Amino acid sequence: MSIITIILIIIIALLAGMEGVLDEFQFHQPLVACTLIGLVTGHLTEGIILGGSLQMIALGWANVGAAVAPDAALASVASAIIMVLGLQDGTVNSQTAITTSIAVAIPLSVAGLFLTMICRTIAIPMVHFMDVAAEKGNFRGIEMWQILAIILQGVRIAIPAAALCIVPAVVVTDALNQMPAWLSGGMAVGGGMVAAVGYAMVINMMSSKETWPFFAIGFVLAALGQLTLIALGVIGVALALIYLGLKENSGNNGGGSGGSGDPLGDILNDY
C-alpha cells in the first residue's frame, strides 16, 4: 500500500471508531466502512460485497442495558484491510479473500469489546475533569474533554488499522494461498450461516402477529427468483404504506366499533 492509501484508511478507521459512539453519520456500519476502504484501495466491488455480508450479521447487534454488542467498527475495518492485503498481487481469488475476511470478522468484533472496555475506563476520569470544569464555569474545558473522549474512541480503531496496514501483503497472500480447500469452503459456509443468524435475530426482535403476513408475502415473492431487489423494495414500501393507511383510517373511523386500531391484528384475532 502507498502512504496516501494508508493515511486514508486510518482516517476512515478514525471516523468509524468515533461513529461507534456518535451514531450520526453511520461510518461504523460495515456497509459504509468496507465500501470506503474498498474505494480508497481500488477494490470497490469487493468492499461492497464484504460490507453487505457483514451488514447482514451486524443487523442483529444492539446494546441492551449493560450488555455491549460486538464491535462492528473494528470488525469492518480490520476485515476489509485483510481482504485488501489478500488481493494485492492478484493471485488470490476474490471470493476466497471475502469469505476469509467474513470468518475473521466475528472474533475481531469480540476482541473489539476489550478495546471498548479500555476506552470507557479511561473516559471515567475524563467525566470527573468535565465536572470540575463545569463547577468553574469553564465551558471551553468541557468541550475539550468531550472532544478528547470522542477521539479516544476513534483511536481504538485507527491504531489496529495502522498496524494491519504495516503487515506485508505477501504474508496474507501466502496464508490464503496455502489454505486447504476444505477450510476455505468451510469458511464460506460458515460466513453464510452467520449472516443468516444475524438476519434471524432481527426477525426475532421485529416479529409480531401484524408483521408475519408481510414476511410471508415477501418470502414468497423473493422465492420466485424473477424480481430484483429494487422491485422487492418497492413492494415492501407499498405494503407498509397500505398498512399505515389502514391503521390510520381504523383509528379515526372505528373509535366506537370496539376495534383495537390495528385492522390486521383484528382480522387475525377473529380467526
HULINSUL-V256655 format. One record per residue. N is the residue number from 1. NEAR is the number of other C-alpha atoms within 10 Angstrom. D_FIRST is the distance of its C-alpha to the first C-alpha in Angstrom with 1 decimal. Layout:
# HULINSUL-V256655
N:NEAR:D_FIRST  N:NEAR:D_FIRST
This chain:
# HULINSUL-V256655
1:14:0.0  2:8:3.8  3:9:6.6  4:11:8.3  5:15:6.2  6:20:6.6  7:15:10.0  8:15:10.9  9:26:10.3  10:24:12.4  11:19:14.9  12:25:15.3  13:31:15.8  14:26:18.3  15:25:20.2  16:32:20.3  17:28:21.8  18:26:24.3  19:20:25.3  20:23:26.1  21:13:29.1  22:15:29.8  23:12:29.7  24:10:29.9  25:13:27.0  26:18:25.9  27:23:22.2  28:29:22.5  29:25:23.8  30:31:21.6  31:22:22.1  32:23:20.8  33:29:17.9  34:33:16.5  35:25:17.2  36:24:15.5  37:29:12.2  38:24:12.6  39:16:13.4  40:16:10.5  41:22:8.0  42:14:10.7  43:20:12.5  44:16:15.4  45:13:18.1  46:23:16.7  47:29:16.0  48:22:19.6  49:17:21.1  50:26:19.6  51:28:20.6  52:19:24.0  53:21:24.6  54:29:23.8  55:22:25.9  56:21:28.8  57:27:28.5  58:28:28.2  59:18:31.2  60:18:33.5  61:17:32.0  62:12:34.0  63:9:35.3  64:8:39.0  65:6:40.9  66:6:39.6  67:8:37.5  68:13:33.8  69:16:31.7  70:22:28.5  71:26:25.4  72:28:24.0  73:31:21.3  74:31:19.7  75:29:20.2  76:33:18.6  77:35:15.4  78:28:15.0  79:31:15.9  80:33:13.6  81:23:10.5  82:24:12.2  83:29:12.8  84:27:9.4  85:24:8.4  86:29:11.8  87:23:11.4  88:18:8.4  89:11:11.0  90:10:13.8  91:12:16.3  92:18:16.6  93:12:19.0  94:17:17.7  95:15:20.9  96:21:20.4  97:25:16.9  98:26:18.6  99:23:21.7  100:25:20.2  101:26:18.2  102:29:21.5  103:21:23.3  104:16:21.2  105:25:21.3  106:23:25.0  107:13:25.0  108:20:22.0  109:21:24.3  110:16:27.2  111:15:25.3  112:22:24.4  113:17:28.1  114:13:28.3  115:16:25.8  116:20:27.9  117:12:31.0  118:13:29.8  119:18:29.0  120:15:32.3  121:11:34.1  122:13:32.7  123:19:33.7  124:11:37.3  125:11:38.2  126:17:36.4  127:15:39.0  128:12:41.8  129:15:40.5  130:20:40.6  131:15:44.1  132:14:45.2  133:17:43.7  134:14:45.6  135:10:48.8  136:10:48.5  137:11:47.7  138:13:44.4  139:12:42.4  140:12:39.7  141:17:39.2  142:18:39.1  143:13:36.3  144:12:34.2  145:18:34.5  146:16:33.7  147:11:30.5  148:13:29.5  149:20:30.2  150:21:28.1  151:15:25.1  152:20:25.6  153:25:25.1  154:25:21.7  155:21:20.7  156:22:21.5  157:29:18.6  158:25:16.2  159:14:16.5  160:16:15.9  161:25:12.8  162:18:11.4  163:11:12.6  164:18:11.0  165:23:7.4  166:10:8.6  167:13:9.9  168:13:9.0  169:18:8.4  170:14:11.6  171:11:13.6  172:19:13.2  173:22:13.8  174:13:16.8  175:10:18.2  176:19:18.2  177:16:19.7  178:8:22.3  179:13:23.4  180:9:27.0  181:11:28.1  182:9:30.4  183:11:27.7  184:19:25.3  185:15:28.4  186:14:29.6  187:20:26.4  188:19:26.7  189:13:30.3  190:16:29.7  191:24:27.0  192:18:29.6  193:13:32.3  194:19:30.5  195:20:29.9  196:14:33.6  197:17:34.6  198:19:32.7  199:17:34.5  200:16:37.8  201:16:37.5  202:17:37.3  203:16:40.4  204:11:42.2  205:9:41.8  206:10:42.8  207:12:45.5  208:11:49.0  209:11:52.1  210:16:51.3  211:15:47.7  212:13:48.3  213:13:50.0  214:15:47.1  215:14:44.7  216:11:47.1  217:14:47.3  218:16:43.5  219:12:43.1  220:11:45.8  221:15:44.2  222:15:40.7  223:10:42.4  224:8:43.9  225:8:40.6  226:9:41.5  227:12:40.3  228:10:36.8  229:10:35.0  230:9:36.1  231:13:39.7  232:15:39.6  233:13:38.3  234:12:41.1  235:15:43.6  236:16:42.4  237:12:42.7  238:12:46.1  239:15:47.4  240:14:46.2  241:12:48.0  242:12:51.1  243:18:51.2  244:14:50.9  245:12:53.6  246:16:55.9  247:17:55.4  248:15:56.2  249:15:59.3  250:17:60.5  251:16:60.1  252:11:62.0  253:10:64.8  254:14:65.2  255:12:65.9  256:8:69.4  257:9:68.8  258:7:67.5  259:13:64.0  260:14:61.0  261:19:59.2  262:17:56.8  263:20:58.3  264:16:56.1  265:16:56.8  266:13:60.5  267:10:60.5  268:11:58.8  269:9:61.3  270:6:64.2  271:5:63.2
